[in-house]
Amino acid sequence: MDISWWRDLVIVIWGIVATIAVVVVAIVMFLLYRKISTLMDSMDYVMAKTSDIIDYAEQEVLKPVIQLGTIVKGFVSGASFFANLFKRKEEKDE
């Protein structure tokens, strides 16, 4: 048994070990992909439900608040208009 036989033996053993390692990594990645795929489906469901909740909150909470804000702004604008109208009249009188 000379050195070339040992070299060939090491090459064959490393080839077998590398092949087994690639197969194990491929199996682990496939299982991980299946779990992540399930997780991503769950996340899509959660995102859809969250979007529905936000839309509902927008309809039930924000629209009345916006309408109230618009009414208040209208009153303020009207009061400001009448205040400026009377100020101009007073300035013209002077």
C-alpha positions as CSV (number, residue, x, y, z in Angstrom):
1,M,0.0,0.0,0.0
2,D,1.7,3.1,-1.2
3,I,0.7,6.7,-0.8
4,S,-1.5,6.9,-3.9
5,W,-3.8,4.2,-2.5
6,W,-4.2,6.2,0.8
7,R,-4.8,9.3,-1.2
8,D,-7.6,7.6,-3.3
9,L,-9.1,6.2,-0.1
10,V,-9.2,9.7,1.5
11,I,-10.8,11.1,-1.7
12,V,-13.5,8.4,-1.8
13,I,-14.3,8.9,2.0
14,W,-14.5,12.7,1.6
15,G,-16.7,12.2,-1.5
16,I,-19.1,10.0,0.5
17,V,-19.1,12.4,3.5
18,A,-19.8,15.4,1.2
19,T,-22.6,13.5,-0.6
20,I,-24.2,12.6,2.7
21,A,-23.8,16.2,4.0
22,V,-25.4,17.6,0.8
23,V,-28.3,15.2,1.2
24,V,-28.8,16.1,4.9
25,V,-28.7,19.8,4.1
26,A,-31.2,19.4,1.3
27,I,-33.6,17.5,3.5
28,V,-33.2,20.1,6.3
29,M,-33.8,23.0,3.8
30,F,-36.9,21.2,2.4
31,L,-38.4,20.7,5.9
32,L,-37.5,24.3,6.8
33,Y,-39.2,25.5,3.5
34,R,-42.4,23.6,4.4
35,K,-42.5,25.1,7.9
36,I,-41.8,28.6,6.6
37,S,-44.4,28.2,3.9
38,T,-47.0,27.3,6.5
39,L,-45.8,30.3,8.6
40,M,-46.1,32.6,5.6
41,D,-49.6,31.4,4.9
42,S,-50.5,32.2,8.5
43,M,-48.9,35.6,8.2
44,D,-51.0,36.3,5.1
45,Y,-54.1,35.4,7.0
46,V,-53.1,37.7,9.9
47,M,-52.3,40.6,7.6
48,A,-55.7,40.2,5.9
49,K,-57.5,40.2,9.3
50,T,-55.4,43.2,10.4
51,S,-56.4,45.1,7.3
52,D,-60.0,44.3,7.9
53,I,-59.8,45.6,11.5
54,I,-58.1,48.8,10.3
55,D,-60.7,49.4,7.6
56,Y,-63.5,48.8,10.2
57,A,-61.8,51.2,12.7
58,E,-61.4,53.8,10.0
59,Q,-65.1,53.6,9.1
60,E,-66.4,53.5,12.7
61,V,-64.0,55.8,14.4
62,L,-62.1,58.1,12.0
63,K,-65.0,59.2,9.8
64,P,-67.1,60.6,12.7
65,V,-64.0,62.3,14.1
66,I,-63.2,63.8,10.7
67,Q,-66.8,65.0,10.3
68,L,-66.7,66.6,13.8
69,G,-63.4,68.3,12.8
70,T,-65.0,69.6,9.6
71,I,-67.9,71.0,11.6
72,V,-65.6,72.7,14.1
73,K,-63.5,74.1,11.3
74,G,-66.7,75.4,9.6
75,F,-67.8,77.2,12.8
76,V,-64.3,78.7,13.2
77,S,-64.2,79.8,9.6
78,G,-67.7,81.3,9.9
79,A,-66.8,83.1,13.2
80,S,-63.6,84.4,11.6
81,F,-65.5,85.6,8.6
82,F,-68.1,87.5,10.6
83,A,-65.3,88.9,12.9
84,N,-63.4,90.2,9.9
85,L,-66.6,91.6,8.4
86,F,-67.3,93.6,11.5
87,K,-63.7,94.7,11.8
88,R,-63.7,96.0,8.3
89,K,-66.9,97.9,8.9
90,E,-65.4,99.5,12.0
91,E,-62.2,100.4,10.1
92,K,-64.3,102.0,7.4
93,D,-66.2,104.0,10.0
94,E,-63.0,105.5,11.4
